[in-house]
C-alpha cells in the first residue's frame, strides 16, 4: 500500500510569485485535505476535496486554491505569495464514508519559504 | 481562536514510566478526537482516536481518556520508550464539518533512558 506523497520537499519563492504544490493520495482514498503548519503551531485546515469538488474550506483567502484529479491526486495553488505564507504544507488523504473522514493520513509535507 | 489547546509545550519522562499528554477543547460540538505523532521531517502519523460516545479507548501501550463535562482528553503511554520521543498533536472534529480537523499546537515528548 502506497502512502501519501508530496512534492516538492522544499521550495523557495519570492513575495508576489505563485506556487503549486502536489500530493498523491494513499491508495484507495478519495478525499484529500490540505493544512498549513506555521512554525510552533498546529496544522491549520485550508480546504478539503472530495470527488474533485471542494468540500469545506478554512479561514484562508481565495488566493489559496486547489484541484483534485480523477485519480484523487491533488494540487494546492497559492497566488501572490506573502511572507506569512512561509510554512509547512501538509496533504492528508482519507476515505469518506457518509461524508465524514476523520482519520486522515498525512504526507511528509512541503516546506515553503517566501523571501 | 484556538478551539483545541495543548498547554504543555514539552514533557520529559524516563523510559518505562507513564507519559500523560493533556488536551483541552472549547467547542462542545466536537464529537471525535484524535492523537497524532510527528517526527522531524515527517508528516503527522495517526495514533489513536476516540468517539464522544466513549470515555476510554485503548490500543496497546496507548490509551486515550475523554472527559466531556470538563472538555478534556488525555493520552497515556505506558510504558514509555525512547522511540516515543516526538511531537504529539491533539485534534478534534465534528460531524458537520466533513472531516476537518482542528489541531492543538502540540507537545514535545522526550523519553530518556
Interface residues (C-beta under 8 A of the other chain):
Chain A: X4 X6 X31 X33 X35 X40 X41 X42 X43 X44 X45 X48 X50 X55 X56 X58 X90 X92 X94 X96 X99 X100 X101 X102 X103 X104 X105 X106 X107 X108 X109
Chain B: X4 X6 X32 X34 X36 X41 X42 X43 X44 X45 X46 X49 X89 X91 X93 X95 X97 X98 X99 X100 X101 X102 X103 X104 X105 X106
